[in-house]
C-alpha cells in the first residue's frame, strides 16, 4: 500500500469519526449519560427496596457482594432473593448459580446471567398518586398545551446533603394518546420531605381512552396513575 493511499484512508477515518461525533451532539434522540449508565445494570433501584426475580426453583443459589467495599455480605437460596432488602446505596454484584441439571423437566425460572450488577440509588421518590390534580379536564381532540398536572412527592435521601436532581419528563400512555408531560421545575433540590412537582402537558388524545400517567423517578422507574375517567 503506497503512502498516498494510506494518507487517504487516514483522512476518511478521521472524517467518519467527526461525522459520528456531530451526530451524537445534535441528535435529539441520543441516549443520555444517565441512560447509558443505567443500561449497564440489571436493575436500578432506591435504597431500602427489594427486587422481584419471579418464581425461582429449588437448587438455585445467590451470592451478594457490596462492590463499594468488595465484601460478600449474603448467601441466599432459591426465592429468598426476592425478600432481600438493599439497605445501603451503592453497587452490588449478584452471582447466580443453578445447581440443578434440568434433565427431566424444563427450567421454569428466567434465564439469568451468571453475574448481575445492581445499582442502588441514595434517593427515593414516592409519588402520592391519590392526590394528583389537573388544572383543567382532558378531552378528545383538545390540545393539552397549558394544562398543568401537580402531584406531591415524598423524597427520602440517604446520608446526602441538599442535592440538585433533574426531574424526568414522560409520555402519557393510552390508545390514541400522543400527550407528553414535561417537568415544570426541570431540577429540584432533593432533601427529605414532601415536595410538589408540576408538569406541563402538550399533545392530544385522538380517541376515547383511559390514560395512564407513568410518573418517573430519577432511576427511570415509573409509578403509574390511572386518569380517573374515560377521556372523551
BELCOR-V699020 format. One record per residue. RES is the residue in one small letter. PSI is psi in radians with two decimals (999 if undefined). NEAR is the number of other ideal C-beta (glycine too) atoms within 10 Angstrom. Layout:
RES,PSI,NEAR / RES,PSI,NEAR
This chain:
x,2.21,6 / x,3.00,7 / x,-0.66,7 / x,-0.68,8 / x,-0.70,9 / x,-0.72,10 / x,-0.72,10 / x,-0.76,11 / x,-0.67,11 / x,-0.74,10 / x,-0.74,10 / x,-0.78,10 / x,-0.75,10 / x,-0.70,10 / x,-0.73,10 / x,-0.73,10 / x,-0.68,10 / x,-0.70,10 / x,-0.77,10 / x,-0.71,10 / x,-0.77,10 / x,-0.74,10 / x,-0.71,10 / x,-0.63,10 / x,-0.72,8 / x,-0.10,8 / x,2.02,9 / x,-0.24,4 / x,0.26,4 / x,2.66,12 / x,2.30,12 / x,2.88,11 / x,-0.70,8 / x,-0.72,14 / x,-0.74,10 / x,-0.69,10 / x,-0.81,12 / x,-0.53,15 / x,-0.42,9 / x,-0.08,9 / x,2.56,16 / x,-0.66,16 / x,2.51,19 / x,2.10,20 / x,3.10,19 / x,2.78,22 / x,2.58,19 / x,0.08,14 / x,2.90,15 / x,2.99,12 / x,2.24,18 / x,1.88,10 / x,0.02,20 / x,-2.89,12 / x,2.22,11 / x,2.28,21 / x,2.88,14 / x,2.53,9 / x,-0.05,14 / x,2.38,21 / x,2.63,15 / x,2.41,20 / x,2.15,15 / x,2.18,19 / x,2.40,17 / x,1.86,17 / x,-0.44,12 / x,-0.47,12 / x,-0.23,10 / x,0.26,8 / x,2.27,9 / x,2.11,12 / x,0.05,11 / x,2.41,14 / x,2.22,11 / x,2.69,17 / x,2.48,12 / x,-2.26,15 / x,0.04,16 / x,-0.41,14 / x,-0.55,22 / x,-0.33,14 / x,-0.04,9 / x,2.24,16 / x,2.19,10 / x,1.58,21 / x,-0.46,10 / x,2.46,16 / x,2.73,21 / x,-2.82,16 / x,2.26,13 / x,2.47,25 / x,2.23,15 / x,2.12,23 / x,2.20,15 / x,2.27,20 / x,2.19,11 / x,1.86,16 / x,-0.19,8 / x,2.65,12 / x,-0.48,9 / x,0.53,11 / x,-0.60,5 / x,-0.29,6 / x,2.76,9 / x,2.64,5 / x,2.30,13 / x,-0.26,10 / x,2.93,15 / x,2.71,10 / x,1.63,7 / x,2.57,18 / x,2.80,10 / x,-0.52,9 / x,2.30,12 / x,2.37,18 / x,2.31,15 / x,2.22,18 / x,2.18,19 / x,2.02,24 / x,2.57,21 / x,0.06,16 / x,2.29,19 / x,2.31,21 / x,2.14,22 / x,1.96,14 / x,2.25,21 / x,1.52,15 / x,-0.15,14 / x,-0.17,8 / x,0.49,11 / x,2.37,17 / x,2.50,11 / x,2.39,15 / x,-0.47,12 / x,2.67,11 / x,2.73,10 / x,2.62,21 / x,2.62,12 / x,2.32,14 / x,-0.07,11 / x,2.29,13 / x,2.18,12 / x,-0.01,23 / x,2.20,10 / x,-0.24,10 / x,2.25,18 / x,2.33,15 / x,2.30,22 / x,2.57,14 / x,2.32,20 / x,2.46,16 / x,2.25,19 / x,2.07,13 / x,2.27,21 / x,2.17,16 / x,2.27,20 / x,1.94,17 / x,0.72,8 / x,2.61,12 / x,-2.94,8 / x,2.13,9 / x,2.30,13 / x,2.23,8 / x,2.66,16 / x,2.41,13 / x,2.10,23 / x,2.57,18 / x,3.00,13 / x,2.78,18 / x,2.58,15 / x,2.12,23 / x,2.56,16 / x,2.68,21 / x,2.17,12 / x,0.15,15 / x,2.25,22 / x,0.57,13 / x,2.39,22 / x,2.39,15 / x,2.02,24 / x,2.28,14 / x,2.25,17 / x,-0.72,13 / x,-0.49,13 / x,-1.03,9 / x,2.54,10 / x,2.72,17 / x,2.02,12 / x,2.10,23 / x,2.82,14 / x,2.31,12 / x,-3.14,10 / x,2.32,10 / x,2.58,16 / x,2.09,13 / x,2.50,18 / x,2.57,16 / x,2.42,21 / x,2.17,17 / x,2.67,22 / x,2.79,14 / x,-3.09,15 / x,2.81,19 / x,2.03,23 / x,-0.16,13 / x,2.81,13 / x,2.30,12 / x,2.81,17 / x,2.29,14 / x,2.59,20 / x,2.20,15 / x,1.96,26 / x,1.43,16 / x,2.19,23 / x,2.29,19 / x,-3.08,21 / x,-0.21,18 / x,0.16,21 / x,0.48,13 / x,2.34,16 / x,2.47,16 / x,2.02,16 / x,2.37,11 / x,2.19,20 / x,2.07,13 / x,2.33,20 / x,0.07,9 / x,2.81,10 / x,2.21,10 / x,2.13,23 / x,999,11
